[in-house]
Amino acid sequence: MKSIFNRILAIAALGLIAVCASANTASAQDAYKGKFTLPADARWDNATLPAGEYTFTLKSVGLPTRIVVTGPNGSQFVITSSTSERFVDAPSNMKLERRNGEYIVSELYLADLHMQLNYHQKGGQTKGQELAMGPLTIETVLIASAK
């Protein structure tokens, strides 16, 4: 009698483990997927990206946000800890700052999530140092949502 009861408990435990494991993978969906084309080489956080076509996946909207960017040189991670909520009538886009011929991703706006991810140049230049670096131009790259 005891062995039958133990077998029933073991089968029930295995079933519970299987249900929990399948629920875990179902809840691990990505928050956002998109694609874009860089017109020139650019730096995005610690990643250096050559010009070309890219896909990206935002893993979650919680901080710090982690994005996996896949392009001509494989995949790289980009992390930010600065986000804000925006409600603008604009498509998803990426802002590229260009100064002295170098492109840097400064902002990523995801319209479907009403979320803006901010990226700042490393080194923390002062206003005088920024002026000495020459004129700043900003280009916008559209993001196509890949639902």
WOCORKA-V691490 format. One record per backbone hydrogen bond with DSSP energy under -1.0 kcal/mol. CO is the residue of the C=O (numbers start at 1). NH is the residue of the N-H. If there is no record, write none. Layout:
BEGIN
co: <CO CO>
nh: <NH NH>
END
This chain:
BEGIN
co: <1 2 3 4 5 6 7 8 9 10 11 12 13 14 15 16 17 18 19 20 21 22 23 32 33 34 35 36 38 42 43 44 47 49 52 54 55 56 57 58 58 65 66 67 68 69 70 71 74 76 78 80 82 84 88 92 93 94 95 95 96 97 98 99 102 103 104 106 107 108 109 110 114 115 116 117 126 127 128 131 137 139 141 144>
nh: <5 6 7 8 9 10 11 12 13 14 15 16 17 18 19 20 21 22 23 24 25 26 27 58 146 56 144 54 52 49 105 47 44 42 38 36 70 34 68 31 32 80 59 78 57 76 55 74 71 69 67 65 118 116 90 143 109 141 106 107 139 104 137 102 99 43 97 119 95 117 93 115 86 110 84 108 130 131 132 134 98 96 94 35>
END
